[in-house]
Amino acid sequence: MSRIKFGVMLRQQKIDFNQIRETAELCDLLGYHSVWFYDHILGLGAIEMDIFEAWTSMAALASTTDEIKIGTMVLCNSFRPPALLAKMASTLDVISNGRLEFAMGAGWFEAEYKAYGYEFPDTRTRIEQLSESVKIIRAMWTEEKPSFKGNHYSINEAFCNPKPVQTPHPPIMIGGAGEKYLLRVVAELADEWNCPANHATAYDHKLEVLKQHCRDVGRDINEIGISQQTVCVIAKDEAELEVKLEKGQKRYGFFGDISKFGIVGTPEQCIEKILENEKKGITKYTVFFSDIMNHDTLRFFAKEVMSAL
């Protein structure tokens, strides 16, 4: 496997699940590190759109793949009580033989909260809830019968057996870029930070903010792995790149100018960008390929980029 880890964001809207399964199986064979869903229950772009729920989709893929890790970018903390989520995650890690990628966030899409009857508190409250959830989940994965009483959640001798396969527990990734509260929770509790694509151009600044939070809480920044959500537009030459980049920008323009933050260009140019980012501490990616789940593109990237790293 490449020393830089590449995860593939899968499509889950307006698609047959067999296409998702076949793509995950191909990524497994090609040596990608992971495949990812996003944790939304209403369609993005059109809320009435067909969309597969993330956790049940992960469980399905765990039974049809062998080596590749499976995760959600990122789990919405509000959707599942933390004690139940700890149990679900432990179960999935066991049945996949330690292949769970566990990533959490505070949630943001107010429309789906309201549609499904979830309360949508202010940002600070949602982040406080996220912090308590992470503490509960880690305790349930590592302690025999943990108890916890917080302002939002509590457990009482909450057995979580069997424990996850990964030891001491599946690494806990937190995704987000809010400087005052979210990155503080990353500094305090996360094993890994994922910088969202829509904040990628501000990565250097966000990293400095995270470093300061680490200093404030007495933690070594080097204890926290760093990953980035990004868009990849890869082409065999400049002529093809021009066409693919225009299409990619139309599809993912809501993230910003993908030519400035994404992995964009010929294989050589893509490798150059990845090595540049490695110097900044980024060693893992969750990638939206511009031509979503195109098998030829996945093969091309694996052969020309991953194999070189």
N, C-alpha and C positions, 0 to 999 in steps of 0.2 A: 504494500500500500504506500502511496505517496506520503512523504513526510508532511506535506500540507494536506489537510483533510478537506475533501469536497463532498458536500451533501447536496442532493438534488431536491428542489421543491417540486412536488407533484401537483398536477392539476386535479381538482376535486369538484369543479362546477361544470355542469352541462357535459358530462362525459360518462361513458359506460365503464363500470368498475373493472371489467376485464382489461381495459386499456391501462388503467392504473396498475393493476397486478402485473401485467406483462412488462411494463416499464420498470417497476421495482425489481422484478426478477432479472431484467437486463442489467440494471445498475449493479445488482449483486454480482453478476458474472463479470462485469467490467472492472470491478474493484473500487467502486465508489465507496466512501466511508458510510454514507447514510442517505436515507430518503425522508422527506418531511411533508407533513400536512400543515395547514393553518387551522386554528381553532375557532371557526365561525359557524354559526348555525343558521344564518341567513346569507343569501347570496351577496357578494360584493359587486357593486355596479348595478344590480337589480335584485332587490331583496326577495322577490318571489322565485328566483332562479333555483333549479335543482342543485343541491349541494350535499355532499356526503359528510356525515359527522366524523370528526377526526379520530376519537379514541377507538371506536368500533372498527374504523378503517385500519388503524395501526394493528389491532389484534388480528384482523384478517391477513394482513401482509406478513405478520410474524409466523404464520403457519405455512407460507408458500415461499419463503426465502430462507437462506442458510447462514450467511455471514454478515450481511449489511445491517447496520443499526437503523432504528426506526424512531422518529420523533415528531413533535408538533411544535411549530414555530409561531407563537408560543401558546402554551395552555393558558386559557383565561381563568384566573384564579376564582372568579365569581361563579363559575358554572357548576363547580363540584365542591362539596364540603371537603376540607383538607384531610380529614381522617379517612374518608372514603377514597379520595384520590391517592393517598398513601397506599391503601390496600390494592387499588386497581393497578397502580404502578408496580408494586411488588409482584403481583400476579403476572403482569405482562413481562417483567424482567425474567421471571422464572420460566415461563412457557417459551420465551424467545432465547433462553440460555444466555442471558446477560446482554441483550442487544437494545435495551431501552435507552433512548436519548431523552432526558427529562428537562424540559425548558418551560419556564413559567413567566407570566406577565400579569400586569394589573388589570388588563381589559380596557377597552376604549370605545367600542362600537355601541353607542347608546341605543340605537334602534332595535338591536336584537335583545338587549336587556329588557326593554319595555314590551316587546312583542312576546317574550317568553316569561314575563312576570318576575324578572329579577330586579331587585333594587339597584339603582345606579347612583351611589353616593359620589361625593366630590373626589377629585384626584388624590388628595392627601389621604383620605379615608381608605380608598381602594388600595393604595400602596401600604398603608398600615395593615390592612387585611392580608395582603401578599406576604408581608414580613412574618406575621403570625403563622400563616399557612406553612411557610418554609420551615419554621422552627418545629411545628408539629410533625410535618412529614419526615424531616431528618430524624427526629426523636423516635418516631414509630418504626423507621427502618433500622435503627441502631440500638434501641433499648428494648428490654424485655417487656415491660408493661408501663410505658410512659404516661404521665399525667401533665396537663398544661392548662392554665387558666389565663386567658388574655382578655382584652377588651371586646374582641369580636368572636373568638372561637375558644372552645375548651374541649379537652379530652380527659377521661378518667380511667387509668389503667387500661389503655387501649392496645391490646395485643394485636400485632400485625405479623402473623405467621402464615406461610413461610416468608422469611426475609428475602430481599432481593439477592440475586446471584452476584451482582457486582459488589465488591467490597472496598472500603467500608460501607459504601452505598452508591447508587448511581449518581454521578456528578450532577449537581443542580445548577442549571444555566438560568440566568435571568436576562430577559431581553427588554430593552428600553433605553431611553436617553435623557429622561428628565433629570436635570442637574441637582436640584435641591433635595429631592426625596428618593427618587428611584435609584440613582447611582449611589446614594448613601446605603440603601439596602443591599446593593451589589457588593459594596465594600465590606459590609458587615457579614453577609451570609452566603454569597454566591461562590460556587466553584468555577464558574465561567460567566463571562459577560458577552452578550450578543448585541452588536451595534446595528440598529435597524437601517435598512437601505435609505430611508428618507432622511437620515441624519449622517450618512456616510461622508458627505463633503465636510462635515464638522467633526470628523473623527478625532483629529489631533487635539482639538479643544476639549471634547468630551473625555478623552483619555486623561488629560491633565486634571480635569475635574474629579475623575475617579481616583486618580493618584492622591489628590488632596484629601478626599474622603478616607482613603486608606490610611494616610498619615494621621488623620484625626481620630480614627478608631484603633490605631496601633496595629495595622495589618500590612504585611508585605504584598505589594501589588503583584509580585511574581507568583503568588499563590493562586492568582485568578487567571484562568485561561481566557483568551480573547478570540472571539469569532465575529464574522461580519455577514450580514445578509446583503446580497448583492445581485446584480443582473449581469449575465454573460452574453455577449454577442461575439461569436467566433466565426471567422470566415477564412477560406483558403487563400484569398488575395484581396487587394484593395477594391476591386470592382464589385466583388460579392459583398464585401463589408459595407460599402455605401448603401446597397439595397437593404441588407439585413438590419443595419443600424437605424435606418429610417423607420422600418416596420417595428423594430424593438422600442424605439422612442415613443411611437404611437401607443404601443401596448403598455409600456411601463413608465410613461412620462409623469405619472402622479408621484413617482419617487424623486423626480428631478431630472437633471441632465445626465443620462447614463454614461455618456462619453467621458464625464468628469470623475465619476466614482466607480463605474463598473469595470468588469474584466472584459475589455473590448479590443478587438483587432484580429490580426493573424495569430497563429499559435505563438510565434516569437514575441509579438507584442503583448499577448495575454500573459506569457511567462514573465516578461519584464515587469508588468504591473503586479503580479503575484509576489515576485521577489522584492519589489519596492515596498509592498505592504508587509511582508515578513519582517523587514527591518523595523517596522512600527509595531510589531508584536502580534500581527494577525496571522494565525496558523490554521484557521479553520473557516470554511465558508458554507453558508446555506444559499444555494444558487438558484435564481430564477433564470433558466435559459430562455433567450428571447423567442425562440420558436418552440414553445412549451412541449416537453416530452417527445421531441423529435428524435427517433432512435439513431438516425445517421449522425446527428449532432452530438449525441451522447457518446457514440463510438469515436467520433473524430476528436472530441475533447480528451477522452481517456487515452487515446493513442498518441496524440501530438502534444498534450500539455501535462496530464498526470504522469505519464511515463517518463517525462523529462525532469520531474521533481522527486 
